[in-house]
Amino acid sequence: MSVETQAAVERPPVIKQGWTRARMIGVVLLAIWAALGLAVLGFMINSWDPDIFTRYAPRYLSGLWITVQLVVVSVFLGAILSVPIALGRSSKNKLVGTLAYAYVYFFRGTPLLAQTFLVYYGLGSFRPELQAVGLWTFFREAWYCAVFAFTLNTAAYQAEILRGAIESVGKGQWEAAAAMGLSRFQTARKIILPQALIVALRPYGNEIILMIKGSAIVAIITVYDLMGETRRAYARTFDFQTYIWAAIIYLGLVEILRNAVDWIERRITKHLKR
């Protein structure tokens, strides 16, 4: 290769970035967040009370277990319910499609808190009717009402995630599978769903994270989850650090889930990386 050719393929010089306005604002905001973090840490150290920690730590663990149970059960039942809803959203039948759309529109368009109140307080107004059909035993318990409301809510979101993930797979996959003699069930199980899972993994992880954070509202309907135990601890101690403990625990839960999703994504996308 000649000298002229070598000079022609040389990389352009690296342009040094100066202190632009956006960069300075970012540094300032980062410094503010760091200062707030140090202030919270200093507050925790100075106001640390081992007696309060010893007294309420077991209750926090009990509340954490209730939170985990609530989220896991709701997400699992919501995943089952989301399948027929997603199929209904994709149905060519106008009535079925309209009903599925109305369900998703309502539960995605209204606050989870309002939905929980409608179940807990609203259905309580129909106690005689529920007793007549044997459902009052279920709906008189706040925990079951929370699971019911959370399941209906997350099913709407999961249905849209599932529908979008399946529709992201090209129609040519169905046609190729049909040409090979595979049934629609075999095509969905072995070809479509594995590809859709890759697309849906991140949204599913985000939905579970939102459910973890949203689960704190059940403390208002007398469920002693993590936030419920935090409210009780604060009512008895009037120590603000009880809420900081809860925030740290919620943050830890979210980080564990986020890293788990990252690990699963790396495992199932190995064939896509070169």
N, C-alpha and C positions, 0 to 999 in steps of 0.2 A: 504494500500500500504506500502510495507516495505521500510526501509531506503535505501537499495541498489537500489530499483527501482526508488525512488525519486532522488537519485544521478544520475541515468542513464539518466533521462529525463530533467535534469537541462540544461538551455540554456548556450551556450558557452559565455565566457566573451567578452565584446565589445572591439573591437580593435580600439585604438585611432589613428586617422589619423594625420600624421605629415605634415610638410610643404614640400610637394613634389614640383617638378619643375613646373608641370602643374598648381598646386594650386597657386604658387607664381606668375606665369605669369598672371593667371586670376585676382588675386588681383591687380596687377600693372595696367593691362588694365582697370579694373573697376575704379581705382583711377584716371587714365588719363581721362576717360570719365566724371567722376564727376568733375574734375578740368575744363574741357572744358565747361561743363554745367554751372558751377559757373561763368566762364569767360563771357559766352554769357549773363547770367543774369546780371552781373555787367555792361556789355556794354549797355544793354537795359536800365538799370536804369540811367547810367551816360549820355547817349545820348537821353534820352526821350524828345520829343518835342511835347507838347500838341497841338500846332497849326497844325502840320502835321497830327496828329491822328484825330483831329476834321475835317480836310479838306478831308482826304482820307478814313476814316472809312466807310461812306456810299457807296463809290465806291467799297470797299472790299466786303461789303455785297452784292452789286449788282453782282460782279464777282463771289462770292460764289454761288449765286442763279443760275447763268448761268452754273457753273460747275456741280451743283446738277442736273439741268435739262438735261444737256448733258449726264451724266452718267446714270441717271434713264431711259431716253428714249432709249439710245443705248443698255443697258442691257436688257430692256423689249423686244425690237424688235429683239435683238440677240437671246433671249430665244425662241421666236417664230420660227425664222429661223433655230435654232439649231435642232429642232425636225426632220424635213425631212432630214437634213444632217446626223444626228445620225442614222436614219433609213436607209439612203443610205449606210453609213459605215458598217452597219450590214447586208445589202442585199446580197443575194446569186447571184444576177445578176452582172456579171463581169463589164458591162458597167457602171451601176449605182454605184457600189462600187468604180470603178476607178475614176469616176468624183467626188464623195464625198471625196475620199482620196486626189485627186489633190487639191481640194478646201482647205481642212484642212492643207495640206502640205504647200501650198503657204502662207496662212494667218498666220500660226504659225511659218513659217520659215523666214519671212521677217519683218523688223522693222515697227512698227505702224506709225512712222514718214514718212517713204517712202510711205506707203499705203495712208496716208493722202495727201501727195504731189501729188501722182498719181491721186487722185480724184479731188483735188482742182485745180492743175495746168494742169494736163493731160487732163481731160475732158473739160477744158476751151478751149483747142485747137480745139474742135469739136463743137464750138458754132453754126454754121449754121445748122448742123445736129440735134443738140439738140433743136434748135428753131423750126425746121421743125416738130418734134414730140411733141413739147410742154413741154419739160423738162428743157429748159434753165432757166425758172423762179426758178426752184428748185436748180439747180447746180450753179447759179450765186451768191448764198448766202453762205458765208463761214460757217455759223453755220450748215446749212443743209448738206454741204459737210462733215463737221466733224462728224455729226450724221451718215451719210451714211458710211463713212470709219470705224468709231468705231463699228457700227453694224455688218459689214462684218467681222471685226477682232474678236470681242467677240463671234460671232456665231460659229466660228471655235473652239475656246476653250471650249465653253459651249457644243458643240456637242460631243467632246471627253469626257467631264465630264459626260454627260448624258449617253453616250454609255457605259463607264466604270462602272457607277453605276448600270445600268440595268443588265449588264453581270455579276456583282458581286452577283446577286441573283441567287441561284441555280436553275437548270432546273427542279428539283423535285417539285418546287413550281408551275410551269406551269402544270406539269403532275397531281399533286394533285388537282389543280383547275379544270382541264379538267375532271377528274374522278368524281368531284362533279357536273358537268354539267354547269360550268360557261363558258361564251364565252371568247374569247381572250381579247376583250375590257374590260369586267368586271374584268378579271384576272389582266390586266395591271393597271386598275384604283384602284382596291380595295386591291390588294395583292402585285404586283411587285413595283409600283411607291412609295407607302408609305415606303417600305423597302429601295428602291433606294435613296429616299430623305435623309435618315439618312447618307448614304455613301457620297452623293454628296454635303451635306450642307457645309462642310468645304472648299472643292475646289471651290464651288460657291462663298463663302465669300472671298476667296483669289482672285478670278477673279475680283470681284467688287472692291476690294482694289487696284488691279493693274490698273483697269480702272480709278479710282479716281486719282492715281498718274500719269498715262499716259495722262490724260486729259490736263495736263499742256502744252502739245505740240501745242494745238490749238491756243495758243497765237501767234505762228509764222505765222498763216494764218489769222491774224487780227480779231480773236474772242476775245472779252474782257471778258474772264472768270476770275477766281481768279488770275491766273498767268498773264493774259493780263493786268489787272488793276495794278498788282504789277509792271510790266515792265513800265507802264505809270507813276506810282507814282515815281519810281526810276529815270526815265528820266527827271522828273521835279524837283526832290529834291536832287538827287545824295546822298541819305541817305541809307546806307546799311541795316538799320534796317527794311526797307520796305520788304526786302526778308525774314528777320527773322519772321516778322508777318505772311507772307504767309506760311512759313514752320510750324509755330505753328498751323495755321488754318488747314492745310492738316493733321497734326498729330492728331488734335482733331477729324477730320472727320473719320480717320482710326480707332481711339480708340472707337468712338461711334459705328461704324460698327462691330468692333471685339467683343465688349461686347454684341451687339445685336445678333450676331451669337452664342456666348456662351449661351445666355439666351434661344434662340430657341432650341439649341442642348439639353440643360437640360430639356426643356419641352417635346420634342419629344422622349427622351430616358429614360423617367421615368420608363417604363416597363422593361428596361434592367438592372436597378440598384436594387440590393437586400440589 
